[in-house]
Amino acid sequence: MSGPNAPRVENKVDVPALKKKLGRMYVLALAVLGLMLFLPAGTLRFWEAWAYLAILFIPMAGVGIYFFKHDPEVMERRLRTREKEKTQKKFSLAGFVLFAAAFLIIGFDRRWDWSAVPLVLVVIADVMVALGYGIFVLVIRENRFLLRVVEVEAGQNVISSGPYAVVRHPMYAGVLLLYLFTPLALGSFWALIPFGLIAALFPIRILNEERVLLRDLDGYADYMKKTRFRLIPGIW
């Protein structure tokens, strides 16, 4: 982990090429997620899905523009997805399968009206999804070494400021919030099952990640003593 004022390791990034690559990935992600929702739903008259996609992808574009301007290395690091730890590989595979299943369930739920989620609950869930994504962005700003994979880079150092002063894994806290409220934001009670299973995997990933950080990141043991809770303040 590293804060915004940490020493930087020079790593020249081909920004134009990176922009093109991330632009293609952005469009592909939007298209795939849209297809996973609208195809099984059998209709485009699915306002919860349109609202959800807007809540995620409009801010995502703004975040990308910000980091390309201020710190393109952050964007380059976010492209690394190949896990080295066996436990993390299993977590990633299980998470992917459950994530895909959840969105297909949401689509079919819309088609066959399995759930009747009240409007007020959908709106509250939309707000919580936005909050979860906002926490995720704050963590990226605080920790420019934040990766999708579990590993320690040269020049990386421990921080305890910002969201890291509250819990040791604030990114997972934000993502967990986003995941748990996604089914309700999309009008499905049934999708709470696969997303709940994804949430149940988080402690496994976190405990394995902490073993790696204790082994490879100087000062992490002291940080653990200072910041007691991993994911939820006052609980765990």
N, C-alpha and C positions, 0 to 999 in steps of 0.2 A: 504494500500500500504506500502511496505517496501523496503528499499534499501539493497544492498549487505552487507553493514557494519552494518546493524541494529542488535540489540540483538536477539539471536536465542532462540526459545523455544524448548527444547529437545523433540524430538518425534522419538522414535526408529522405524526405517523402516526395514522390512524384505526384504532386497535388492534382494536376489535370487528369492523369490516368486514374488516380484514386477517386476523383469526382465521378468519372464515367462509370467506374466499376460499382461504386455505391449507388449511383443513380439507377443503374440497371437492377441492382438488388432491391432498391426501394420500390420500383415499379413492379418487379416480380413478386415481392412479398405482399404488396397491396392486391395484386391480381389473384394470387393463390389463396390468400385469406378470404377475399371476396367470393371466389368460386366455391370455397369450402362452406361458405355460409349460404350463398344464394342458390347454388345448384340443388343441394338437398332440400332447400326450402321450396323450390319450384316456383319462385316468384321474386320480383324485385321490390315488391311492396312489403318491405321488411324494414320499417323505420328504425328499429332498435339497432339493426346491423349498420345502417348508414351512419347513425349517430356514433356508434362505437368506433367505426373506421375513421371517422372525422376526428374524434377525441384522441386517437392514437397517432394517426399519420400526419395531420396538420402540424401539431407540435414537433413531431419527429423531423419534419422538413426544416423547421426553424432551428432545432438543435443542431442538425447537420450543417446548416449554413453558419451558425455561430462557431462551431469547432473548426470548420474549414478555415475560417478567418483567423481564429485565435490560437488553435493548437491542432493542426491536421494529424499529428502523430497519434492523438487519441482515437481518431477515426480509423487509422491504419491498424491500431491494436485491436479494435473491436471486430476486425475481420478474422482474427485467429480463432478457429473453432475446433482444432484437432487436440483432443485431450491426450495427455501423457499417462495420467494415473488410471489404472484399470477400474477402480471404483467410480471415477468420474465418467469414464466411457459408458459404463452400465447405466449410470444416472441419466446421461444425455440421451441414450437410446430409449430408456423407459419414459422419460419426459416427453420425447418427440412423439412416441406412439400414443400416449395419453392425451397430449395436446391436440393431435390430429383427430383422435376419436371424439374429444370434447366438442370440437367445432362442427363435426359431422352430426353429432347428436343435437346440437343447437339448431342446425338447419332442418333436420327432420322433425324436431320439436315444433318448429314454426309451421312446417307443412301440415302436420297432423294435430296441431293444437293440444299437445300433451300437457302444457303448463299454462297457467293463467297468472302471470306475475303482475301485481298491481303497478299502475303507472308510477306512483310515488316511489315504489321500491326500485323501479328501473332507473329513475332519475337520481336517486340516492346512490345507486350502484355506479352510475356514470361518473358522479362526482368522486367517488372513491377510486375508480379506475384512473381518473385524471390525477388524483392525489398520489397514487402509487407510482405513476409515471413521473410525476414531478419529483418525488423522492429519489427515484432512479437517476434523473438528470442532475440533481444536486450532488449526488454521490460521484458521478463522473467528473463534475467540476472540481470536487475536492480531491479526487484520486485519479490523476492522469494515467496511472499504471493499471487501472481497472481493466481486467481481461475477461473474456468469456470462458477461458480455460484456466485451470488451476496450475500456476507456475509462478516463479519469482524471477524477475529480470534484473540485469546489471543496473546499478544505480537506484534501485528501488529501496525505499526506507519506510519505516513505520510512522504513521500519523495517528493522532488522537483528537483531532479538531473536527469541528463541524458535526455532521451526522455520526462520525466515528467516535465522538465523545458520548454518544447515547447508547449505541450498541456496536458490537464488533463487526457485524455484517449488515450494514444499512441497505446495501443494494438488494439483498435478499428480502429484507423487510418490505421494501417498495414493491418488488416483483410479486411477493406473496400477497400483498394487498390487492394488486392489480388482478392476479389470477383468481383470488377468492370471490371477487365481485364481478368478474367477467360474465359468468353464467346469468346472473340476475340482470346485468346491464343488457344482455341479449335476450332476455325474456324466457330463460329456461331454468327450471328447478332440477331437471334430470342431469344437466351438465355439471351440477355441483359434485357429482360422484367422481368423474375423472379428474376434475380440477382439485378436489379434495385429496385424491390419491397423489397428485403431483405435489401438493403441499406437504403430504406425509413423507415425501422423499427428501425434502429440504434439510432436515436434521442430519441425514446420512451424508449429504454433500458437504454441509458445513463442518461436521466433525472430521471428515477426511481432509477438507481444505485446511483446517487448523493444524492437523498433523504435518502437512506440507509446509505451512508457514512457520511452525515451530522449528522445523528441521532446517529450512533454507533462508529465513528472513531474520536477520539480527534484530534483537530488541522486541520481538513479538511476544515473548514470554512475559516481559515487564508490562507490555500493553494489556495483556490478558488480565493481569492483576489489577490494573487501573480501571479498565472498562469491563465490568463483571458479566454483563448480559450479552448474549450472542445475537439474538433476533428480536425479542420482545422485552422492552424495559420492565423490570420488576418480576418477570416470569421465567425467562430462559435466555 
